[in-house]
Amino acid sequence: MIKKIEVRGTKYHEVIDYFEKYCEHYNDNHFTSTGLTVTVDDEGLISIGKLFFPRIFITFEGDDKITAETLRIFRLRFLSMGG
């Protein structure tokens, strides 16, 4: 399974720190663990009116079950903030 998601409002270094803790191997913006590879694109900005927010694209690739579970946990950590 390959799944690409967009994360808004989270800083690049927070995402990198998260994957460094939970993946077995990492090099720059590529992280690997058993059955999974994660690639974190460089941070960009998105504007909503006059406000600017960080935007990052993250690609998860690997075994269907491992990718789905990793996405679920990642979303709980980052995408449910503020609510």
C-alpha positions as CSV (number, residue, x, y, z in Angstrom):
1,M,0.0,0.0,0.0
2,I,1.2,3.5,-0.8
3,K,-0.6,6.4,1.0
4,K,0.4,10.1,0.7
5,I,-1.1,12.5,3.2
6,E,-0.9,16.2,3.8
7,V,-0.3,17.6,7.3
8,R,-1.0,21.2,8.0
9,G,-0.1,23.3,11.0
10,T,2.6,20.9,12.3
11,K,6.3,21.9,12.0
12,Y,8.7,19.7,10.0
13,H,11.0,19.1,12.9
14,E,8.2,17.7,15.0
15,V,7.4,15.1,12.3
16,I,11.1,14.2,11.9
17,D,11.5,13.8,15.7
18,Y,8.5,11.5,15.8
19,F,9.7,9.2,13.1
20,E,13.3,9.2,14.5
21,K,11.9,7.8,17.7
22,Y,9.7,5.1,16.2
23,C,11.6,3.9,13.0
24,E,14.6,1.6,13.1
25,H,16.6,3.4,10.4
26,Y,16.6,6.9,9.1
27,N,18.5,9.0,6.6
28,D,17.5,12.7,6.1
29,N,13.8,12.5,5.4
30,H,13.5,8.7,4.7
31,F,12.6,6.4,7.6
32,T,12.4,2.6,7.5
33,S,11.0,0.0,9.8
34,T,10.0,-3.6,9.3
35,G,7.5,-3.6,6.4
36,L,7.3,0.1,6.1
37,T,9.1,3.1,4.5
38,V,8.1,6.7,5.3
39,T,9.3,9.7,3.3
40,V,8.8,13.2,4.7
41,D,8.8,16.0,2.0
42,D,10.3,19.4,2.8
43,E,8.1,21.9,4.6
44,G,6.1,24.4,2.6
45,L,3.6,27.0,3.5
46,I,-0.1,27.3,2.8
47,S,-2.0,30.5,3.2
48,I,-5.5,30.8,4.5
49,G,-6.5,34.4,4.1
50,K,-3.6,36.4,5.6
51,L,-2.5,33.5,7.8
52,F,0.4,31.1,6.8
53,F,0.7,27.6,8.1
54,P,3.4,24.9,7.6
55,R,2.4,22.1,5.2
56,I,4.2,18.8,4.9
57,F,3.5,15.8,2.6
58,I,4.3,12.4,4.0
59,T,4.3,9.2,2.0
60,F,3.8,5.8,3.7
61,E,4.7,2.7,1.7
62,G,4.7,-0.9,2.8
63,D,2.7,-3.9,3.9
64,D,-1.0,-3.0,4.0
65,K,-1.6,-3.9,7.6
66,I,1.5,-2.2,8.9
67,T,0.9,0.9,6.8
68,A,-2.7,1.2,8.0
69,E,-1.8,0.8,11.6
70,T,1.1,3.3,11.4
71,L,-1.2,5.8,9.7
72,R,-3.9,5.3,12.4
73,I,-1.4,6.0,15.2
74,F,0.2,8.9,13.3
75,R,-3.2,10.5,12.8
76,L,-4.1,10.2,16.5
77,R,-0.8,11.9,17.4
78,F,-0.8,14.7,14.8
79,L,-4.1,15.2,13.1
80,S,-6.4,15.3,16.1
81,M,-4.5,18.3,17.7
82,G,-6.7,21.1,18.9
83,G,-9.9,19.2,18.9
